Amino acid sequence: MPVLQSGLDRLLADPDLRRPLRGRRIALVAHPASVTADLTHAIDALAALPDLQLSAAFGPQHGLRGDKQDNMVESPDFLDPVHGIPVFSLYGTVRRPTPSMLASCDVLLVDLQDLGCRIYTFITTLRYLLEAATRHGKAVWILDRPNPAGRPVEGLRLRPGWESFVGAGPLPMRHGLTMGELACWFINTLGLDVDCTVVRMHGWNPDAAPGYGWPLGERAWINPSPNAANVSMARCYAGTVMLEGSTLSEGRGTTRPLELFGAPDLDASRLIARMHELAPDWLDGCRLRECWFEPTFHKHAGRLCNGIQIHVEDAHYGHTAFRPWRLQSLAFKALRQLQPDYPLWRDFAYEYEFERLAIDLINGSPLLREWVDDPTATPADLDALSRADEGAWEQERKEFLLY
């Protein structure tokens, strides 16, 4: 079995590979999980190379080093105290790199670990970088990394007009691509004329057990964002992220965020039973466990919540059978049936959107919410709608697969 080499590892190991970068000013786009196989952060590893000129860095949401714990907390620009280069925030006063920021570099070197879910904002940052590079004549190099959720596809595609910072394009919720592959798709879909190089991984096998996308036992897991604590979270995230648009806790303020959900007024045992009645096959590939938890911050902080934990870390995990988006959708539907008047949808400014509901922004349309709230709509209705989107996406993405 080949040992996985990330794009960063390959660039560091091969002087010929990085030869085209010599004499050019390089701006690194990175976050806490941008590390080498020996856990050296990309900014430190690249700065140590005498043949490269690191002139700036950019940090996405949560920051270059991961300084912000919660969602929607901005990061400032600063001067890196070790390397003396400017670090520009792409989640502060701006979301897109400005001309003055881009004046600091000739090449954008993008090394971002993704989770394989459309809602994850690093995908949107990638799109914005590619667009800005096109406008300002900058080259982009993508140092590719694994998609820890693997190749499965699931969920409705984002509808036209629903683009946002949590919806970069008409992707399904679980897209099954790496960042390098996404870059190729963006360039093609948006018609971008940009000089883009993808430094591919070596040894990535997304079909191999037990990691199915993540090289378990081979590479350390580093949180790409503070609440992305492990591979189990990455597997669940394409479903549990929808909880951000609900009044239910997604487990922020616990040690297993986005693997469990609940509320003080939830009856988890009844909810699980109703889910099994409605669509038992939507619960395949995992195990559900009733649990109790008290968030230390965020929704329902300091209150005892009854909830459900989704277990995908043991021998019962079925990679192709597990469908987190359907599972979470079913939990919403079951709750709506059990308590029709439950105040399920959270009405607040989500990612600086003030007019549209967060649950709709997350899903890229109102279709999921309307299905949950329609007492006549069945699991078969949502299944038919999503299967059409999933099948179309599986065909569309084929030409962009690099592995």
LOSE-189039 format. One record per residue (C-alpha): residue in three letters; x, y, z; residue number from 1. Coordinates in nm, 3 decimals. Layout:
# LOSE-189039
{ALA, {X, Y, Z}, NUM}
...
END
This chain:
# LOSE-189039
{MET, {0.000, 0.000, 0.000}, 1}
{PRO, {0.161, 0.333, -0.101}, 2}
{VAL, {0.217, 0.595, 0.167}, 3}
{LEU, {0.019, 0.909, 0.096}, 4}
{GLN, {0.211, 1.217, -0.008}, 5}
{SER, {0.014, 1.540, -0.006}, 6}
{GLY, {0.077, 1.810, -0.262}, 7}
{LEU, {0.274, 1.999, 0.002}, 8}
{ASP, {0.491, 1.697, 0.081}, 9}
{ARG, {0.568, 1.646, -0.287}, 10}
{LEU, {0.653, 2.012, -0.343}, 11}
{LEU, {0.893, 2.012, -0.049}, 12}
{ALA, {1.060, 1.688, -0.152}, 13}
{ASP, {1.113, 1.763, -0.523}, 14}
{PRO, {1.325, 2.064, -0.628}, 15}
{ASP, {1.233, 2.005, -0.992}, 16}
{LEU, {0.863, 2.028, -0.907}, 17}
{ARG, {0.905, 2.369, -0.750}, 18}
{ARG, {1.152, 2.496, -1.011}, 19}
{PRO, {0.882, 2.705, -1.190}, 20}
{LEU, {0.829, 2.896, -0.864}, 21}
{ARG, {1.187, 3.021, -0.838}, 22}
{GLY, {1.222, 3.397, -0.862}, 23}
{ARG, {0.849, 3.451, -0.806}, 24}
{ARG, {0.687, 3.598, -0.496}, 25}
{ILE, {0.468, 3.337, -0.329}, 26}
{ALA, {0.165, 3.394, -0.106}, 27}
{LEU, {0.056, 3.090, 0.091}, 28}
{VAL, {-0.316, 3.031, 0.157}, 29}
{ALA, {-0.335, 2.795, 0.453}, 30}
{HIS, {-0.497, 2.700, 0.782}, 31}
{PRO, {-0.408, 2.480, 1.082}, 32}
{ALA, {-0.431, 2.151, 0.889}, 33}
{SER, {-0.182, 2.272, 0.627}, 34}
{VAL, {0.096, 2.055, 0.765}, 35}
{THR, {0.358, 1.817, 0.632}, 36}
{ALA, {0.367, 1.446, 0.711}, 37}
{ASP, {0.592, 1.530, 1.009}, 38}
{LEU, {0.341, 1.796, 1.129}, 39}
{THR, {0.542, 2.104, 1.029}, 40}
{HIS, {0.309, 2.385, 0.926}, 41}
{ALA, {0.328, 2.481, 0.558}, 42}
{ILE, {0.435, 2.839, 0.629}, 43}
{ASP, {0.735, 2.719, 0.831}, 44}
{ALA, {0.829, 2.442, 0.588}, 45}
{LEU, {0.811, 2.666, 0.281}, 46}
{ALA, {0.992, 2.955, 0.450}, 47}
{ALA, {1.281, 2.719, 0.524}, 48}
{LEU, {1.342, 2.649, 0.154}, 49}
{PRO, {1.622, 2.870, 0.017}, 50}
{ASP, {1.492, 2.848, -0.341}, 51}
{LEU, {1.145, 2.990, -0.266}, 52}
{GLN, {1.046, 3.346, -0.180}, 53}
{LEU, {0.752, 3.351, 0.060}, 54}
{SER, {0.622, 3.708, 0.049}, 55}
{ALA, {0.280, 3.688, 0.215}, 56}
{ALA, {0.015, 3.455, 0.353}, 57}
{PHE, {-0.364, 3.444, 0.359}, 58}
{GLY, {-0.586, 3.294, 0.626}, 59}
{PRO, {-0.943, 3.175, 0.553}, 60}
{GLN, {-1.227, 3.144, 0.806}, 61}
{HIS, {-1.091, 3.063, 1.155}, 62}
{GLY, {-0.748, 3.201, 1.061}, 63}
{LEU, {-0.411, 3.089, 0.933}, 64}
{ARG, {-0.323, 2.918, 1.261}, 65}
{GLY, {-0.682, 2.853, 1.372}, 66}
{ASP, {-0.733, 3.137, 1.614}, 67}
{LYS, {-1.114, 3.162, 1.609}, 68}
{GLN, {-1.322, 2.891, 1.775}, 69}
{ASP, {-1.678, 2.981, 1.679}, 70}
{ASN, {-1.844, 3.045, 1.344}, 71}
{MET, {-1.871, 3.395, 1.199}, 72}
{VAL, {-1.589, 3.541, 1.409}, 73}
{GLU, {-1.361, 3.756, 1.197}, 74}
{SER, {-0.982, 3.748, 1.194}, 75}
{PRO, {-0.763, 4.057, 1.149}, 76}
{ASP, {-0.463, 4.109, 0.922}, 77}
{PHE, {-0.130, 4.087, 1.102}, 78}
{LEU, {0.245, 4.057, 1.054}, 79}
{ASP, {0.370, 3.704, 1.109}, 80}
{PRO, {0.600, 3.727, 1.413}, 81}
{VAL, {0.827, 3.443, 1.296}, 82}
{HIS, {0.873, 3.513, 0.928}, 83}
{GLY, {0.798, 3.885, 0.915}, 84}
{ILE, {0.555, 3.861, 0.624}, 85}
{PRO, {0.203, 4.009, 0.607}, 86}
{VAL, {-0.083, 3.769, 0.678}, 87}
{PHE, {-0.406, 3.883, 0.516}, 88}
{SER, {-0.744, 3.771, 0.644}, 89}
{LEU, {-1.000, 3.642, 0.396}, 90}
{TYR, {-1.254, 3.630, 0.676}, 91}
{GLY, {-1.229, 3.980, 0.817}, 92}
{THR, {-1.319, 4.307, 0.650}, 93}
{VAL, {-1.314, 4.124, 0.312}, 94}
{ARG, {-1.389, 3.775, 0.181}, 95}
{ARG, {-1.209, 3.822, -0.150}, 96}
{PRO, {-0.843, 3.921, -0.184}, 97}
{THR, {-0.806, 4.289, -0.271}, 98}
{PRO, {-0.573, 4.430, -0.539}, 99}
{SER, {-0.341, 4.565, -0.269}, 100}
{MET, {-0.321, 4.223, -0.106}, 101}
{LEU, {-0.247, 4.055, -0.439}, 102}
{ALA, {0.023, 4.313, -0.514}, 103}
{SER, {0.237, 4.128, -0.261}, 104}
{CYS, {0.268, 3.814, -0.473}, 105}
{ASP, {0.299, 3.656, -0.817}, 106}
{VAL, {0.169, 3.310, -0.721}, 107}
{LEU, {-0.105, 3.200, -0.482}, 108}
{LEU, {-0.007, 2.868, -0.325}, 109}
{VAL, {-0.328, 2.714, -0.189}, 110}
{ASP, {-0.296, 2.440, 0.073}, 111}
{LEU, {-0.636, 2.390, 0.239}, 112}
{GLN, {-0.773, 2.068, 0.387}, 113}
{ASP, {-1.141, 2.036, 0.292}, 114}
{LEU, {-1.415, 1.816, 0.443}, 115}
{GLY, {-1.593, 1.726, 0.119}, 116}
{CYS, {-1.907, 1.930, 0.189}, 117}
{ARG, {-2.041, 2.225, -0.013}, 118}
{ILE, {-2.111, 2.432, 0.298}, 119}
{TYR, {-1.745, 2.436, 0.408}, 120}
{THR, {-1.631, 2.789, 0.335}, 121}
{PHE, {-1.281, 2.696, 0.217}, 122}
{ILE, {-1.444, 2.592, -0.112}, 123}
{THR, {-1.588, 2.941, -0.156}, 124}
{THR, {-1.252, 3.094, -0.067}, 125}
{LEU, {-1.098, 2.878, -0.339}, 126}
{ARG, {-1.346, 3.011, -0.593}, 127}
{TYR, {-1.282, 3.372, -0.490}, 128}
{LEU, {-0.906, 3.320, -0.517}, 129}
{LEU, {-0.935, 3.174, -0.867}, 130}
{GLU, {-1.157, 3.461, -0.978}, 131}
{ALA, {-0.923, 3.723, -0.830}, 132}
{ALA, {-0.620, 3.554, -0.985}, 133}
{THR, {-0.793, 3.565, -1.324}, 134}
{ARG, {-0.863, 3.937, -1.293}, 135}
{HIS, {-0.516, 4.032, -1.170}, 136}
{GLY, {-0.297, 3.794, -1.369}, 137}
{LYS, {-0.176, 3.583, -1.079}, 138}
{ALA, {-0.089, 3.214, -1.104}, 139}
{VAL, {-0.252, 2.964, -0.867}, 140}
{TRP, {-0.096, 2.642, -0.745}, 141}
{ILE, {-0.320, 2.398, -0.555}, 142}
{LEU, {-0.136, 2.165, -0.317}, 143}
{ASP, {-0.388, 1.884, -0.310}, 144}
{ARG, {-0.506, 1.696, -0.003}, 145}
{PRO, {-0.745, 1.405, 0.065}, 146}
{ASN, {-1.119, 1.443, 0.081}, 147}
{PRO, {-1.177, 1.268, 0.416}, 148}
{ALA, {-1.541, 1.198, 0.327}, 149}
{GLY, {-1.431, 1.007, 0.018}, 150}
{ARG, {-1.606, 0.982, -0.317}, 151}
{PRO, {-1.977, 0.931, -0.229}, 152}
{VAL, {-2.219, 1.195, -0.359}, 153}
{GLU, {-2.532, 1.303, -0.176}, 154}
{GLY, {-2.783, 1.583, -0.151}, 155}
{LEU, {-2.962, 1.843, -0.355}, 156}
{ARG, {-2.756, 2.072, -0.575}, 157}
{LEU, {-2.751, 2.444, -0.507}, 158}
{ARG, {-3.011, 2.621, -0.722}, 159}
{PRO, {-2.938, 2.930, -0.937}, 160}
{GLY, {-2.955, 3.251, -0.736}, 161}
{TRP, {-2.869, 3.079, -0.410}, 162}
{GLU, {-2.493, 3.131, -0.423}, 163}
{SER, {-2.346, 3.258, -0.097}, 164}
{PHE, {-2.034, 3.227, 0.115}, 165}
{VAL, {-2.163, 2.883, 0.217}, 166}
{GLY, {-2.264, 2.794, -0.137}, 167}
{ALA, {-1.997, 2.853, -0.401}, 168}
{GLY, {-2.176, 2.687, -0.691}, 169}
{PRO, {-2.421, 2.416, -0.807}, 170}
{LEU, {-2.262, 2.136, -0.608}, 171}
{PRO, {-2.451, 1.871, -0.412}, 172}
{MET, {-2.404, 1.882, -0.037}, 173}
{ARG, {-2.150, 1.597, -0.048}, 174}
{HIS, {-1.949, 1.642, -0.368}, 175}
{GLY, {-1.675, 1.379, -0.347}, 176}
{LEU, {-1.394, 1.593, -0.494}, 177}
{THR, {-1.057, 1.711, -0.366}, 178}
{MET, {-0.964, 2.079, -0.364}, 179}
{GLY, {-0.751, 2.029, -0.673}, 180}
{GLU, {-1.042, 1.869, -0.854}, 181}
{LEU, {-1.276, 2.144, -0.737}, 182}
{ALA, {-1.036, 2.403, -0.876}, 183}
{CYS, {-1.051, 2.233, -1.217}, 184}
{TRP, {-1.431, 2.224, -1.198}, 185}
{PHE, {-1.455, 2.593, -1.102}, 186}
{ILE, {-1.225, 2.696, -1.386}, 187}
{ASN, {-1.433, 2.501, -1.635}, 188}
{THR, {-1.774, 2.597, -1.498}, 189}
{LEU, {-1.695, 2.967, -1.458}, 190}
{GLY, {-1.492, 2.993, -1.778}, 191}
{LEU, {-1.187, 3.129, -1.596}, 192}
{ASP, {-0.870, 3.208, -1.788}, 193}
{VAL, {-0.620, 3.145, -1.512}, 194}
{ASP, {-0.277, 2.985, -1.491}, 195}
{CYS, {-0.355, 2.702, -1.249}, 196}
{THR, {-0.136, 2.408, -1.150}, 197}
{VAL, {-0.256, 2.121, -0.932}, 198}
{VAL, {0.022, 1.943, -0.744}, 199}
{ARG, {-0.142, 1.605, -0.711}, 200}
{MET, {-0.114, 1.367, -0.419}, 201}
{HIS, {0.064, 1.036, -0.454}, 202}
{GLY, {-0.086, 0.727, -0.292}, 203}
{TRP, {-0.440, 0.848, -0.228}, 204}
{ASN, {-0.693, 0.566, -0.249}, 205}
{PRO, {-1.039, 0.693, -0.149}, 206}
{ASP, {-1.195, 0.347, -0.174}, 207}
{ALA, {-0.959, 0.183, 0.073}, 208}
{ALA, {-1.085, 0.076, 0.416}, 209}
{PRO, {-1.089, 0.177, 0.693}, 210}
{GLY, {-1.039, 0.543, 0.607}, 211}
{TYR, {-1.229, 0.563, 0.276}, 212}
{GLY, {-1.067, 0.892, 0.190}, 213}
{TRP, {-0.858, 0.962, 0.498}, 214}
{PRO, {-0.535, 0.760, 0.551}, 215}
{LEU, {-0.621, 0.636, 0.900}, 216}
{GLY, {-0.321, 0.520, 1.097}, 217}
{GLU, {-0.089, 0.688, 0.849}, 218}
{ARG, {-0.139, 1.061, 0.897}, 219}
{ALA, {-0.237, 1.259, 1.203}, 220}
{TRP, {-0.571, 1.437, 1.196}, 221}
{ILE, {-0.536, 1.814, 1.240}, 222}
{ASN, {-0.858, 2.011, 1.278}, 223}
{PRO, {-0.901, 2.220, 0.960}, 224}
{SER, {-1.150, 2.424, 1.162}, 225}
{PRO, {-1.192, 2.414, 1.540}, 226}
{ASN, {-1.502, 2.193, 1.543}, 227}
{ALA, {-1.377, 1.947, 1.280}, 228}
{ALA, {-1.235, 1.720, 1.546}, 229}
{ASN, {-1.195, 1.386, 1.368}, 230}
{VAL, {-1.284, 1.170, 1.068}, 231}
{SER, {-1.621, 1.081, 1.223}, 232}
{MET, {-1.719, 1.447, 1.213}, 233}
{ALA, {-1.609, 1.469, 0.848}, 234}
{ARG, {-1.829, 1.173, 0.762}, 235}
{CYS, {-2.133, 1.317, 0.940}, 236}
{TYR, {-2.084, 1.680, 0.841}, 237}
{ALA, {-2.276, 1.681, 0.511}, 238}
{GLY, {-2.586, 1.614, 0.721}, 239}
{THR, {-2.518, 1.764, 1.061}, 240}
{VAL, {-2.411, 2.099, 0.916}, 241}
{MET, {-2.781, 2.161, 0.848}, 242}
{LEU, {-2.829, 2.184, 1.224}, 243}
{GLU, {-2.665, 2.526, 1.206}, 244}
{GLY, {-2.989, 2.648, 1.047}, 245}
{SER, {-3.202, 2.492, 1.320}, 246}
{THR, {-3.269, 2.559, 1.686}, 247}
{LEU, {-3.125, 2.218, 1.777}, 248}
{SER, {-2.772, 2.209, 1.914}, 249}
{GLU, {-2.519, 2.057, 1.675}, 250}
{GLY, {-2.294, 1.980, 1.971}, 251}
{ARG, {-2.085, 2.298, 1.968}, 252}
{GLY, {-1.966, 2.339, 2.321}, 253}
{THR, {-1.920, 1.962, 2.358}, 254}
{THR, {-1.627, 1.736, 2.272}, 255}
{ARG, {-1.812, 1.577, 1.977}, 256}
{PRO, {-1.949, 1.869, 1.774}, 257}
{LEU, {-2.137, 1.789, 1.452}, 258}
{GLU, {-2.156, 1.421, 1.542}, 259}
{LEU, {-2.453, 1.465, 1.771}, 260}
{PHE, {-2.757, 1.688, 1.806}, 261}
{GLY, {-3.027, 1.761, 2.057}, 262}
{ALA, {-3.220, 2.009, 2.269}, 263}
{PRO, {-3.360, 2.032, 2.623}, 264}
{ASP, {-3.713, 1.962, 2.494}, 265}
{LEU, {-3.625, 1.676, 2.259}, 266}
{ASP, {-3.744, 1.318, 2.312}, 267}
{ALA, {-3.461, 1.135, 2.140}, 268}
{SER, {-3.598, 0.783, 2.184}, 269}
{ARG, {-3.928, 0.877, 2.020}, 270}
{LEU, {-3.741, 1.060, 1.745}, 271}
{ILE, {-3.524, 0.758, 1.664}, 272}
{ALA, {-3.831, 0.533, 1.659}, 273}
{ARG, {-4.015, 0.761, 1.419}, 274}
{MET, {-3.710, 0.784, 1.191}, 275}
{HIS, {-3.706, 0.404, 1.170}, 276}
{GLU, {-4.076, 0.405, 1.086}, 277}
{LEU, {-4.043, 0.664, 0.810}, 278}
{ALA, {-3.733, 0.551, 0.619}, 279}
{PRO, {-3.525, 0.280, 0.788}, 280}
{ASP, {-3.291, 0.246, 0.489}, 281}
{TRP, {-3.185, 0.610, 0.536}, 282}
{LEU, {-3.022, 0.501, 0.862}, 283}
{ASP, {-2.797, 0.237, 0.708}, 284}
{GLY, {-2.421, 0.239, 0.754}, 285}
{CYS, {-2.416, 0.383, 1.105}, 286}
{ARG, {-2.559, 0.344, 1.452}, 287}
{LEU, {-2.769, 0.596, 1.641}, 288}
{ARG, {-2.745, 0.626, 2.017}, 289}
{GLU, {-2.961, 0.830, 2.251}, 290}
{CYS, {-2.739, 1.055, 2.460}, 291}
{TRP, {-2.742, 1.347, 2.702}, 292}
{PHE, {-2.510, 1.645, 2.686}, 293}
{GLU, {-2.472, 1.997, 2.825}, 294}
{PRO, {-2.308, 2.246, 2.586}, 295}
{THR, {-2.062, 2.479, 2.755}, 296}
{PHE, {-2.127, 2.749, 2.492}, 297}
{HIS, {-2.343, 2.818, 2.185}, 298}
{LYS, {-2.702, 2.692, 2.158}, 299}
{HIS, {-2.858, 2.571, 2.486}, 300}
{ALA, {-2.537, 2.649, 2.677}, 301}
{GLY, {-2.549, 2.520, 3.034}, 302}
{ARG, {-2.871, 2.324, 2.977}, 303}
{LEU, {-2.907, 1.947, 2.972}, 304}
{CYS, {-3.000, 1.831, 2.623}, 305}
{ASN, {-3.148, 1.501, 2.515}, 306}
{GLY, {-3.007, 1.404, 2.181}, 307}
{ILE, {-2.871, 1.155, 1.931}, 308}
{GLN, {-2.511, 1.069, 1.850}, 309}
{ILE, {-2.431, 0.929, 1.505}, 310}
{HIS, {-2.165, 0.659, 1.532}, 311}
{VAL, {-1.955, 0.598, 1.221}, 312}
{GLU, {-1.627, 0.497, 1.379}, 313}
{ASP, {-1.666, 0.121, 1.437}, 314}
{ALA, {-1.713, -0.198, 1.235}, 315}
{HIS, {-2.079, -0.113, 1.172}, 316}
{TYR, {-1.981, 0.183, 0.952}, 317}
{GLY, {-2.080, 0.129, 0.590}, 318}
{HIS, {-1.911, 0.384, 0.369}, 319}
{THR, {-2.135, 0.356, 0.064}, 320}
{ALA, {-2.449, 0.287, 0.268}, 321}
{PHE, {-2.412, 0.582, 0.508}, 322}
{ARG, {-2.604, 0.886, 0.387}, 323}
{PRO, {-2.568, 1.167, 0.641}, 324}
{TRP, {-2.772, 1.425, 0.448}, 325}
{ARG, {-3.072, 1.194, 0.430}, 326}
{LEU, {-3.030, 1.093, 0.792}, 327}
{GLN, {-3.038, 1.451, 0.918}, 328}
{SER, {-3.322, 1.541, 0.683}, 329}
{LEU, {-3.515, 1.247, 0.824}, 330}
{ALA, {-3.453, 1.365, 1.181}, 331}
{PHE, {-3.605, 1.703, 1.092}, 332}
{LYS, {-3.902, 1.533, 0.926}, 333}
{ALA, {-3.961, 1.300, 1.218}, 334}
{LEU, {-3.949, 1.589, 1.465}, 335}
{ARG, {-4.194, 1.788, 1.253}, 336}
{GLN, {-4.435, 1.492, 1.258}, 337}
{LEU, {-4.400, 1.435, 1.632}, 338}
{GLN, {-4.423, 1.804, 1.723}, 339}
{PRO, {-4.575, 1.998, 1.431}, 340}
{ASP, {-4.539, 2.333, 1.607}, 341}
{TYR, {-4.177, 2.285, 1.715}, 342}
{PRO, {-3.979, 2.608, 1.641}, 343}
{LEU, {-3.729, 2.420, 1.430}, 344}
{TRP, {-3.584, 2.680, 1.195}, 345}
{ARG, {-3.346, 2.934, 1.342}, 346}
{ASP, {-3.410, 3.291, 1.225}, 347}
{PHE, {-3.084, 3.486, 1.252}, 348}
{ALA, {-2.821, 3.650, 1.033}, 349}
{TYR, {-2.621, 3.360, 0.892}, 350}
{GLU, {-2.292, 3.440, 0.718}, 351}
{TYR, {-2.403, 3.803, 0.683}, 352}
{GLU, {-2.728, 3.713, 0.504}, 353}
{PHE, {-3.023, 3.894, 0.661}, 354}
{GLU, {-3.315, 3.817, 0.428}, 355}
{ARG, {-3.306, 3.442, 0.369}, 356}
{LEU, {-3.336, 3.168, 0.630}, 357}
{ALA, {-3.011, 2.999, 0.729}, 358}
{ILE, {-3.150, 2.652, 0.655}, 359}
{ASP, {-3.221, 2.761, 0.297}, 360}
{LEU, {-2.876, 2.915, 0.250}, 361}
{ILE, {-2.718, 2.596, 0.380}, 362}
{ASN, {-2.920, 2.381, 0.140}, 363}
{GLY, {-2.887, 2.615, -0.154}, 364}
{SER, {-3.264, 2.647, -0.193}, 365}
{PRO, {-3.583, 2.624, 0.013}, 366}
{LEU, {-3.653, 2.271, -0.115}, 367}
{LEU, {-3.536, 2.079, 0.190}, 368}
{ARG, {-3.720, 2.302, 0.436}, 369}
{GLU, {-4.037, 2.289, 0.229}, 370}
{TRP, {-4.018, 1.910, 0.223}, 371}
{VAL, {-3.978, 1.896, 0.602}, 372}
{ASP, {-4.266, 2.135, 0.663}, 373}
{ASP, {-4.508, 1.978, 0.412}, 374}
{PRO, {-4.714, 1.716, 0.601}, 375}
{THR, {-4.799, 1.539, 0.275}, 376}
{ALA, {-4.438, 1.508, 0.152}, 377}
{THR, {-4.279, 1.164, 0.193}, 378}
{PRO, {-3.921, 1.035, 0.206}, 379}
{ALA, {-3.977, 0.898, -0.144}, 380}
{ASP, {-4.044, 1.253, -0.268}, 381}
{LEU, {-3.712, 1.385, -0.137}, 382}
{ASP, {-3.532, 1.075, -0.253}, 383}
{ALA, {-3.655, 1.118, -0.610}, 384}
{LEU, {-3.556, 1.485, -0.616}, 385}
{SER, {-3.210, 1.426, -0.474}, 386}
{ARG, {-3.136, 1.116, -0.683}, 387}
{ALA, {-3.181, 1.321, -0.999}, 388}
{ASP, {-2.931, 1.579, -0.873}, 389}
{GLU, {-2.686, 1.315, -0.751}, 390}
{GLY, {-2.691, 1.122, -1.078}, 391}
{ALA, {-2.635, 1.438, -1.283}, 392}
{TRP, {-2.344, 1.543, -1.062}, 393}
{GLU, {-2.176, 1.202, -1.078}, 394}
{GLN, {-2.174, 1.230, -1.456}, 395}
{GLU, {-2.058, 1.593, -1.456}, 396}
{ARG, {-1.768, 1.541, -1.218}, 397}
{LYS, {-1.614, 1.248, -1.407}, 398}
{GLU, {-1.393, 1.462, -1.630}, 399}
{PHE, {-1.244, 1.641, -1.328}, 400}
{LEU, {-1.136, 1.334, -1.127}, 401}
{LEU, {-0.759, 1.326, -1.089}, 402}
{TYR, {-0.731, 1.001, -0.893}, 403}
END
